[in-house]
Amino acid sequence: MRIDYSPFYRASVGFDRIFDLLDSVSSQSGANGYPPYNIEKTGDNAYKIVMAVAGFAEAELNVTQKENELLVSGQAQNGQDDRQYLYRGIAGRNFERRFQLADHVKVTGAKLANGLLVIELQREIPEEKKPRAIPVVTGQPALTH
């Protein structure tokens, strides 16, 4: 389902990126829910994505950040498997998951343990973007032109 954002374009300036982001997220493939994941807030500026990747080895997973997009993909190695499954409930199929990150959010690490891929994220606000106090001085005449 596509949403028409044209009424918002008429009443706003400079929000094009937000509408593009909403449009790309709503039309994103991979809405099949595989692999399942959680997004957690672990601090004021810290986040964690926990993804269930049972059956994948470290070498079969790829985590890449490019600008404001995080791409997590898994390529299952199809080796010689001579096992005969009566039931196979652990999915080992290839996947690709994309996450849109806010400005200044960086991936600080990724680890695989007990079938869970944990990706740590941190918002690092540059000094020039942080609020700063402006000193108020007395005894100086106001500048007039």
N, C-alpha and C positions, 0 to 999 in steps of 0.2 A: 504494500500500500504506500503510495507516494502522497506526501502532504504538500499542499500549496503554500509556500511561504511569502507569496507576493504581497499580501496585506502588511506584513512586517517590514518589507523592503520600503514601502511607501512612507512608513513612520519612523524609520531608523537609519542611521548613517554609520558605517564602519563595522557592522555586525555580520558582514558577508561570511566570514570564516565560521562563525557559529552556525549559521544556517546550512553551510556546506557540510559541516561536521554532523549536524542532525540528519541531513539527507543521506550521508554516506553510512552512518550507523544504522539507520532504518532500512537501508537497502542492502546491508551487508549479508553476504552469504555466510554459511556456518551457523545459521540459526537452528541447526539440528540439535544443539545442546551437547555435542561431543567435542572435546572432552569436557566434563563438568568442571566448574571452577568457582571459587569464592573471591571476592574483593573485600579486603579488610582495611579499616583505618586503624593504624597502630600508634598514632601520635598526632600532634598538631599538624605536622608536615610530612608524616610518614604513612606509607601504604604498603599492602602486601597482596599479591595475587597468588592464590594457592590453587593449583591445577592437578586434577587426578589423572596421572599418566601411567597407570599400571601396565607393566609389560614392556615399557620403553627403557632402554639403557641411556646413559648420559650422552653417548656418541650419536644417538638417534634423535636427539632434541636440539633445536636451534632457537635461541632467543636473540632478537635483533631490535635495536632502537634506531629509528631514522627520524630525526626531527621530533615531531609530536606523535609518532606512531610506534607502537610496540607490536612486533610480530613474533608469535610463538608458533613453531611448527614441529611436527614429528614425522619422521620417515622411518617406518618399521622395516627392519632388515628381513627380507624373505629368504632365510637360509634353508638348508636342507632339514626339513622337519619331518621325520618319519613317524611322528606320533599319530595315533588314530584317536580323534576326539569323538566322544559320545555326545558331549554338549560343550560348546565353546561360548561362554558368557563374558569372557574378558576380551573386550574389543582391542585389537592391535592395529587398527587401520590408520592410515596417514591422516594428518589433520593440519589445519592452519587456522589460527585464531588471531585477530587483530584487535588492538585496544588503542583508542585515541587518548592521548595524554594531554593534560593541561600544560600551559606554558611553564617552563622552569622545572618540570618533573623529570627526574633522571632515574634510570635503573642503576641501583647500587650493588646488586648481586643477585645470583640465582643459584639454588642448590636443589639437588634431587635426593630425597630420602623417603623410604617406605612407600614408594609409588606416588609420592606427591612432589611436584615441581613447585618450589616456593620462589617467587620473584619479589625482591625488595625494591621499593621505590621511595624516593625522597624528593620533596619540593624544595629547591634551593633558590630562594629569592635573592637576586643580586642586590648589593648595597644601595645602588641608585634607585631601586624600586621600593625599598623599605621606607616607612614613614620617618620623617626626621623633624626634630624640634627646631623652630626658627626663633632665635633669641630676639626679645623685644628690648630695645634700648631707650633710655629716657635722656632728656637733656639735649637731644639733637633736633634742630629745626627740620620740619618737613620740607622735602624738595618740591618746588613748584615750578612750573614752566609757563 
